[in-house]
Amino acid sequence: MSTHRHIDIICVAILFVTLIITVLFMNGEALGIEKIVDEDAETYTGTAHFTANDEKTDMYTASATKIKLSGTEASVSGPGAYALGGSVVIKNAGTYSVSGTLTDGSITVDAYASSKVFILLDGADVTSLTGPAFYVREADKVFLTLAEGSENVLTDGEAYSDEAVKGGANGAVFSHDDLTINGSGSLTVNGSFMHGISVNDDLVVTGGTLNVTAPADGLRANDSLRLKNAAVNVTAGDDGLVANAEGAYFYALSGTYSVKAAGDAVHAAGDVTIDGGSFSILSGDDGIHSDTAITVNGGTLTIINETATDADGLDSDGDIFIRGGSTRISLRGTGTNTGIECAGVCEISGGDIIACGSYSMAEGFDSSSTQASILYNTSSGAEAGTTFSLEDAEGNVLIAWDVPCTYSSVNVSCPDLVVGETYTVVIGDNIEEITLEETAASYGDAASSMFGGNMIAGGGMQSRGGGPGHSGSSDSSDASGTEAPEMSDMSSMTPPEMGDMSGMTPPDMGDMSGSEMPGGMGGPEAEQQTESASTASASEETAVTYTAETYLTLGAAAVVLILGLIIAIGYRHRS
């Protein structure tokens, strides 16, 4: 009978506890409860470029499912995968290890939409004659780890089956979902049909050595292409590193990247942001192109184009911001080749740059820049290999470069430039003394139709003679300021043969244009992103906003509480 007497109190207590738990779950973050977030989920909209799993390579243990490839056959030891003819299909989330050689087959991931799949390539060589050698049909995210010391090869054929084409496959490595490549081994991708590595969502590379060749694009992602701590070598018949869907962005933090492309070496439909890394680029069109904005915060960029007549080194349909790093650009000084082309704001606030091309459409930096710059145009031009240098009033070399291509325009900036000081522009044996009168000004005897800053007439270049340290072969290492990037790593590289690639125009990819970049990622200026995020965070801490869903849930809980009270009271009366 005591239970009956206290049943109403028990019911009320349970309902009140339920109500409190409901409120905590809905407003936990505002009350200081940490929310568990899956950063690797496809629905994640945070601002992290790289997740913990993107860089984790030690999850492969003895319990991983073993996949052994043997010529035309494959064997599987463990759960989650099965052999199908000469191929392997992975069906479930988990860890898998692949080794051996497959002469005509593929590794296919066909799991659940929520599955995280971790695959270790440990001496795997896979060739597929009728489709991708590595194919992600469905998963949430796939992690491809290159085992330490391993050499792996993935090759596709020149013709795909109707089934592969109908499924949208277009690369030796193809994924419908997010793909991460990491580890410390090497991966050679031989693309024969179209692209080398093609991903419909995000492609992240955080380690390993990648050697990719393809008749179309080298590395291609729909939503974003993000690079860190990797060594990537690309030879492409079209673009080299591509983020192609509307708003898709390119981001590099570190690593070394050698790109030889018939088209753009780096191209993004959204922003390009380079925070670090070393880029050696031979391009047939633009070196780095963004449809919205190129922010360079660090790293070294060397862009060379010896063949084009209407190309740009750095090209943005929006803004360009250079805040650090060391940039060298050389396009031959004919036609409308331009070191920097910008449709919006073009500012420099740090780092150093020598950008050479033709004076006809040459652009300088905007006067809103906080670091001084000089655009020097000369009608006489300079031969390939002619040294450009800039000296201060005491004859100290501030910045110099043996420019690989012919040139008639130089856009130069370094932290040592000070408005009001006198400098000497040296092109081979020819010199001109100038006084820097503005933050961004143009000098020389040739006027560009696009130059930034005001054109300041000078006395023209004069011959210096063959004095020590001032000939056309002067050593750029004499610079007392920033030295030019080493070019030795590109000595064996030659520009793409444009004639050999004329028939390699990739099929229309318009069916991918509807993809959108994850919210909150990318942006023309990282500092503005950080400021906005901080402001939003502060607002959340000072004011808790309740949505309509919150009020509906609280209302439902209140109704349940009232009904519980009514039932408890009625039960008590009946007792």
C-alpha positions in Angstrom: 0.0 0.0 0.0 2.9 2.3 0.6 3.8 2.1 -3.1 0.3 3.2 -4.0 0.5 6.2 -1.7 3.8 7.4 -3.2 3.1 6.5 -6.9 2.1 10.1 -7.7 5.4 11.5 -6.2 7.4 8.9 -8.1 5.7 9.7 -11.4 6.2 13.5 -10.9 9.9 12.9 -10.0 10.4 10.8 -13.2 8.7 13.4 -15.4 10.7 16.2 -13.9 13.9 14.4 -14.5 12.8 13.7 -18.1 12.1 17.3 -18.6 15.5 18.4 -17.2 17.3 15.9 -19.4 15.4 17.2 -22.4 16.4 20.7 -21.7 20.0 19.7 -21.2 20.2 17.9 -24.5 18.7 20.8 -26.4 20.9 23.5 -24.7 23.9 21.5 -23.7 26.5 23.6 -25.5 25.1 26.8 -24.0 25.4 25.2 -20.6 29.0 24.1 -21.1 28.4 20.4 -22.1 30.8 19.4 -24.9 29.1 18.2 -28.1 30.6 15.1 -29.8 31.0 15.9 -33.5 31.9 13.6 -36.3 34.3 15.7 -38.4 34.6 13.0 -41.0 30.9 12.9 -41.7 29.8 14.1 -45.1 27.3 16.4 -43.4 30.0 18.1 -41.3 30.1 21.9 -42.0 32.9 23.0 -39.7 36.0 24.9 -40.8 38.7 22.3 -40.1 40.7 21.5 -43.2 42.1 18.3 -41.8 40.7 15.9 -39.3 42.5 13.5 -36.8 41.6 10.6 -39.0 43.0 12.3 -42.1 46.5 12.0 -40.6 46.0 8.8 -38.5 47.9 5.8 -40.0 48.3 3.4 -37.0 44.8 1.9 -37.0 45.9 -1.2 -39.0 46.5 -4.1 -36.7 46.6 -7.9 -36.9 42.8 -7.9 -36.7 42.4 -6.0 -40.1 40.9 -8.0 -42.9 43.7 -9.3 -45.2 43.2 -9.0 -49.0 45.8 -10.9 -51.1 46.0 -10.3 -54.8 47.4 -13.0 -57.0 47.4 -12.2 -60.8 43.8 -12.9 -61.9 42.5 -14.0 -58.5 42.1 -12.5 -55.0 41.6 -14.0 -51.6 40.1 -12.5 -48.5 40.8 -13.4 -44.9 38.5 -11.7 -42.4 35.0 -10.1 -42.4 33.6 -7.2 -44.5 34.9 -8.0 -48.0 34.7 -10.7 -50.6 36.4 -11.7 -53.8 34.4 -11.4 -57.0 36.1 -13.0 -60.0 39.4 -11.2 -60.2 38.2 -8.2 -58.2 37.6 -7.4 -54.5 34.5 -5.8 -53.0 34.5 -4.1 -49.6 31.0 -4.0 -48.1 31.4 -2.8 -44.5 33.1 -0.3 -42.4 36.4 -1.4 -40.8 40.1 -1.8 -41.6 41.5 -3.7 -44.5 45.1 -4.5 -45.8 45.8 -5.0 -49.5 48.9 -6.5 -51.0 49.9 -8.3 -54.2 49.2 -7.9 -57.9 46.0 -7.9 -59.9 46.4 -7.9 -63.6 42.8 -7.1 -64.6 40.5 -6.3 -61.8 39.7 -3.6 -59.2 39.2 -2.8 -55.6 35.7 -1.5 -55.0 34.2 0.0 -51.9 30.4 -0.5 -51.9 29.4 0.0 -48.2 26.7 1.9 -46.4 26.3 5.7 -46.7 27.5 6.0 -43.0 30.5 3.7 -43.3 34.1 4.8 -42.6 36.5 2.5 -44.5 40.2 2.3 -43.8 42.4 0.6 -46.4 46.1 0.0 -46.2 48.0 -0.4 -49.5 51.0 -2.5 -48.7 52.7 -3.3 -52.0 49.5 -3.4 -54.1 49.6 -3.2 -57.9 46.2 -3.2 -59.5 45.3 -2.8 -63.2 41.8 -2.6 -64.5 41.3 -2.6 -68.2 37.6 -1.6 -68.2 37.2 0.9 -65.3 38.9 2.5 -62.3 41.5 0.4 -60.5 40.2 1.8 -57.2 36.5 2.6 -57.1 34.4 4.0 -54.2 30.8 3.4 -55.2 29.4 4.3 -51.7 30.7 5.1 -48.2 30.7 8.1 -45.9 34.5 8.5 -46.1 37.4 6.3 -47.3 41.0 6.5 -46.0 43.7 5.1 -48.3 46.9 4.7 -46.3 50.2 4.0 -48.0 52.2 1.6 -45.8 55.7 2.8 -44.8 58.3 1.8 -47.4 55.7 0.4 -49.7 55.4 1.0 -53.5 51.8 0.9 -54.9 50.5 1.2 -58.4 46.9 1.8 -59.7 46.3 1.8 -63.4 43.2 2.0 -65.6 42.6 1.2 -69.2 42.0 3.5 -72.2 38.4 2.3 -72.6 35.8 1.9 -69.9 32.9 -0.5 -69.8 29.3 0.9 -70.3 28.6 0.1 -66.7 31.6 2.1 -65.5 30.7 5.1 -67.7 27.1 4.9 -66.6 28.3 5.0 -63.0 30.1 8.3 -63.6 33.6 6.8 -63.3 36.3 8.9 -64.9 39.7 8.2 -63.3 42.1 5.5 -62.4 41.2 6.3 -58.8 37.5 7.3 -58.6 35.3 8.0 -55.6 31.7 9.2 -55.3 32.4 10.2 -51.7 35.1 11.8 -49.6 38.6 10.3 -50.0 41.7 10.8 -47.9 45.2 9.6 -49.0 47.9 9.5 -46.3 50.8 7.4 -45.0 54.5 7.4 -45.8 54.7 5.0 -48.8 54.4 5.8 -52.5 51.5 5.6 -54.9 51.8 5.7 -58.7 48.6 6.4 -60.5 48.6 5.8 -64.3 45.5 7.4 -65.7 44.8 6.2 -69.3 41.0 7.0 -69.8 40.6 10.5 -68.4 41.7 11.7 -65.0 44.3 10.3 -62.6 42.5 10.8 -59.2 38.9 12.0 -59.4 36.6 12.5 -56.4 33.0 13.8 -56.4 33.3 15.2 -52.9 36.4 16.2 -50.9 39.9 14.9 -51.8 42.4 15.2 -48.9 46.1 14.3 -49.2 48.2 14.4 -45.9 51.2 12.3 -46.7 53.0 9.9 -48.9 54.5 10.3 -52.4 52.1 10.5 -55.3 53.2 10.2 -58.9 50.2 10.9 -61.2 49.9 11.0 -65.0 46.7 11.5 -66.9 45.5 12.6 -70.4 43.1 15.0 -68.7 43.3 16.3 -65.1 45.8 15.0 -62.5 44.1 15.4 -59.1 40.5 16.5 -59.5 37.9 17.1 -56.7 34.3 18.4 -56.9 34.1 20.1 -53.5 37.6 20.7 -52.3 41.2 19.7 -52.8 43.3 19.9 -49.6 47.1 19.2 -49.3 49.5 18.7 -46.4 52.9 17.0 -45.9 52.8 15.2 -49.2 55.1 14.9 -52.2 53.0 15.1 -55.3 54.3 14.9 -58.9 51.7 15.4 -61.6 51.9 15.3 -65.4 48.5 16.2 -66.9 47.1 16.7 -70.4 44.7 19.3 -69.1 44.8 20.9 -65.6 47.1 19.6 -62.8 45.4 20.1 -59.4 41.7 21.0 -59.7 38.7 21.8 -57.5 36.1 22.2 -60.2 32.5 22.5 -58.9 31.0 25.9 -58.2 32.5 27.3 -55.0 35.0 24.4 -54.7 38.3 25.5 -53.1 42.0 24.5 -53.1 44.1 24.6 -49.9 47.7 23.8 -49.3 49.4 23.9 -45.9 52.8 22.1 -46.5 54.5 19.6 -48.7 56.2 19.7 -52.1 54.3 19.8 -55.4 55.7 19.5 -58.9 53.1 20.1 -61.6 53.5 19.9 -65.4 50.2 20.6 -67.1 49.0 21.5 -70.6 46.3 23.7 -69.0 46.3 25.4 -65.6 48.6 23.9 -63.0 46.2 24.7 -60.2 42.6 25.7 -60.8 39.7 26.3 -58.4 36.2 27.4 -59.1 36.3 28.9 -55.7 39.2 30.2 -53.6 42.8 29.2 -53.7 44.7 29.5 -50.4 48.3 28.6 -50.0 49.6 28.8 -46.4 52.8 26.9 -47.1 54.5 24.2 -49.2 56.8 24.3 -52.2 55.3 24.5 -55.7 57.3 24.0 -58.9 55.0 24.6 -61.9 55.4 24.2 -65.6 52.1 25.2 -67.2 50.6 25.6 -70.7 48.1 28.1 -69.5 47.7 29.8 -66.1 50.0 28.8 -63.3 47.5 29.2 -60.5 43.9 30.3 -61.3 41.0 31.1 -59.0 37.5 32.0 -60.1 37.0 34.0 -56.8 40.3 34.8 -54.9 44.4 33.6 -54.5 45.6 34.1 -51.0 49.3 33.4 -50.6 50.3 33.4 -46.9 53.5 31.4 -47.1 55.5 28.7 -48.9 57.5 29.0 -52.2 56.0 29.3 -55.6 57.9 28.9 -58.9 55.8 29.2 -62.0 57.2 28.9 -65.5 55.4 29.0 -68.9 57.7 28.9 -71.9 55.0 28.3 -74.6 51.9 30.4 -74.1 51.1 33.8 -75.6 48.0 34.6 -73.6 48.5 33.2 -70.1 49.0 34.4 -66.5 51.1 33.3 -63.6 48.7 34.1 -60.8 45.2 34.7 -62.2 42.1 35.6 -60.2 38.6 36.5 -61.4 38.3 38.2 -58.0 40.9 39.3 -55.6 44.6 38.5 -54.9 46.2 38.8 -51.5 49.9 38.1 -51.0 50.9 38.1 -47.3 54.0 36.0 -47.2 56.1 33.4 -48.9 58.5 33.6 -51.8 57.0 33.8 -55.4 58.8 33.6 -58.7 56.9 33.8 -62.0 58.3 33.7 -65.6 56.2 33.8 -68.7 57.8 34.6 -72.0 57.6 38.3 -72.8 55.5 38.1 -75.9 51.7 38.4 -76.6 49.6 39.2 -73.5 51.4 36.9 -71.0 51.1 38.5 -67.6 52.8 37.7 -64.4 49.8 38.7 -62.3 46.2 39.2 -63.6 43.5 40.3 -61.2 39.9 41.4 -61.7 39.5 42.7 -58.2 41.8 44.0 -55.4 45.4 43.0 -55.8 47.4 43.7 -52.6 50.7 42.6 -51.1 51.5 42.9 -47.4 54.3 40.5 -46.9 56.7 38.0 -48.6 58.7 38.7 -51.8 57.9 38.3 -55.4 59.4 38.6 -58.9 56.8 38.2 -61.6 58.0 38.5 -65.2 56.1 38.5 -68.5 55.0 40.9 -71.3 54.5 44.6 -70.6 51.5 44.8 -72.9 48.9 43.8 -70.3 51.2 43.9 -67.2 49.5 44.7 -63.8 51.0 46.0 -60.6 49.8 45.8 -57.1 47.1 48.3 -55.8 48.1 51.4 -53.8 46.1 50.0 -50.9 49.0 47.5 -50.3 50.9 47.9 -47.1 54.2 46.7 -48.7 55.8 48.7 -51.5 56.2 47.3 -55.0 57.6 48.3 -58.4 56.3 47.5 -61.9 59.1 48.0 -64.3 58.3 47.8 -68.1 60.9 48.0 -70.8 60.3 48.1 -74.5 63.7 46.5 -75.3 63.0 43.4 -73.3 65.4 40.8 -72.0 66.6 37.4 -73.2 65.9 34.2 -71.5 68.2 33.6 -68.6 68.9 37.4 -68.1 69.3 38.2 -64.4 67.0 40.7 -62.8 68.0 42.3 -59.5 67.1 45.3 -57.3 69.8 47.1 -55.4 69.5 49.7 -52.6 71.4 53.0 -52.6 74.6 51.3 -51.2 74.6 48.7 -53.9 73.3 45.8 -51.8 71.2 43.3 -53.8 67.8 43.1 -52.1 66.2 40.5 -54.4 67.4 38.8 -57.6 66.6 36.0 -60.1 68.0 34.5 -63.2 64.7 34.7 -65.1 64.2 31.5 -67.3 62.0 33.0 -70.1 62.3 36.2 -72.1 60.6 39.2 -70.5 59.7 42.8 -70.9 58.0 43.4 -67.6 58.9 42.8 -64.0 56.6 43.2 -60.9 58.8 43.1 -57.9 58.2 43.5 -54.1 60.1 42.7 -51.0 59.9 43.8 -47.3 63.0 46.0 -47.7 61.3 48.4 -50.1 60.7 51.8 -48.5 58.8 54.7 -50.1 61.1 57.7 -50.6 64.3 55.7 -50.9 66.4 55.3 -54.1 67.0 52.0 -55.8 68.7 50.6 -58.9 66.9 48.3 -61.3 69.3 45.9 -63.0 68.4 43.8 -66.0 71.6 42.1 -67.2 74.1 44.8 -67.9 71.5 47.6 -68.0 70.6 49.7 -65.1 68.2 52.5 -64.1 68.2 54.4 -60.8 64.7 55.2 -59.5 63.3 56.9 -56.5 60.3 55.0 -55.1 57.7 57.8 -54.8 54.6 55.7 -54.0 53.6 52.4 -52.5 52.8 51.0 -55.9 54.3 52.7 -58.9 55.4 51.9 -62.5 58.7 52.8 -64.1 60.5 52.1 -67.4 60.1 53.3 -71.0 57.0 51.1 -71.9 53.5 51.6 -70.7 51.1 48.8 -69.9 47.4 49.2 -70.6 46.6 47.5 -67.3 49.4 48.6 -64.9 48.6 49.4 -61.3 49.9 52.6 -59.6 51.0 55.7 -61.4 53.5 55.6 -64.3 56.6 57.6 -63.3 58.8 58.5 -66.2 62.5 57.9 -65.8 65.7 58.4 -67.7 65.6 54.9 -69.2 68.1 52.1 -68.8 71.8 52.7 -69.3 74.6 50.2 -69.8 76.6 49.5 -66.6 79.3 47.5 -68.4 80.9 44.3 -67.3 81.7 45.2 -63.7 82.0 42.4 -61.1 78.7 41.0 -59.9 76.6 42.9 -62.5 76.8 40.8 -65.6 73.9 38.9 -67.0 75.1 35.8 -65.3 75.4 37.3 -61.8 74.8 34.9 -59.0 71.5 35.6 -57.3 72.9 34.2 -54.0 74.7 37.6 -53.6 71.4 39.0 -52.4 71.6 40.3 -48.9 67.9 40.0 -48.5 65.7 37.1 -49.7 67.3 34.6 -52.1 65.5 33.4 -55.2 64.1 29.8 -54.9 66.4 27.0 -56.0 65.6 25.9 -59.5 67.7 22.8 -59.6 64.8 20.6 -58.8 63.2 21.7 -62.1 66.3 21.3 -64.3 65.0 18.1 -65.9 61.5 19.4 -66.5 60.5 20.5 -69.9 57.3 22.3 -70.8 54.3 20.2 -72.0 54.2 19.4 -75.6 51.1 21.3 -76.7 50.9 19.6 -80.0 50.8 16.1 -78.5 47.9 17.1 -76.3 45.6 18.7 -78.9 43.4 15.6 -79.0 43.1 15.3 -75.2 40.2 17.6 -74.5 38.3 16.0 -71.7 34.7 15.2 -72.1 32.1 17.7 -70.8 31.9 17.5 -67.0 28.9 19.7 -66.7 27.0 17.0 -64.9 29.1 17.7 -61.8 28.6 21.4 -61.7 25.7 21.2 -59.3 27.9 20.1 -56.4 28.5 22.6 -53.7 31.3 23.1 -51.3 30.8 22.3 -47.7 29.5 25.3 -45.8 31.9 27.3 -43.8 34.9 26.2 -45.8 37.2 28.4 -47.8 36.9 32.1 -48.2 38.9 34.9 -49.8 40.6 35.9 -46.5 41.4 33.5 -43.7 41.7 36.4 -41.2 38.1 37.4 -41.9 37.0 33.9 -41.4 38.7 33.7 -38.0 37.2 37.0 -37.0 33.7 36.0 -38.1 34.0 32.7 -36.2 35.2 34.4 -33.1 32.3 37.0 -33.3 29.8 34.2 -33.7 31.2 32.2 -30.8 31.1 35.3 -28.6 27.4 35.9 -29.5 26.6 32.3 -28.7 28.1 32.6 -25.3 26.3 35.8 -24.4 22.8 34.9 -25.7 21.0 31.6 -26.0 18.7 31.5 -29.0 15.7 29.1 -28.9 14.4 27.8 -32.2 10.8 26.8 -33.0 11.9 23.2 -32.6 13.1 23.9 -29.1 9.8 25.4 -28.1 7.8 22.5 -29.6 10.0 20.0 -27.7 9.5 21.9 -24.4 5.8 22.2 -25.0 5.5 18.4 -25.7 7.5 17.7 -22.5 5.1 20.0 -20.6 2.1 18.2 -22.0 3.5 14.8 -21.0 4.2 16.2 -17.5 0.6 17.4 -17.1 -0.8 14.1 -18.5 1.4 12.2 -16.1 0.1 14.3 -13.1 -3.5 13.7 -14.2 -2.9 9.9 -14.5 -1.1 9.8 -11.2 -3.9 11.7 -9.4 -6.6 9.5 -11.0 -4.7 6.4 -10.0 -4.4 7.6 -6.4 -8.1 8.2 -6.2 -8.9 4.7 -7.5 -6.6 3.2 -5.0 
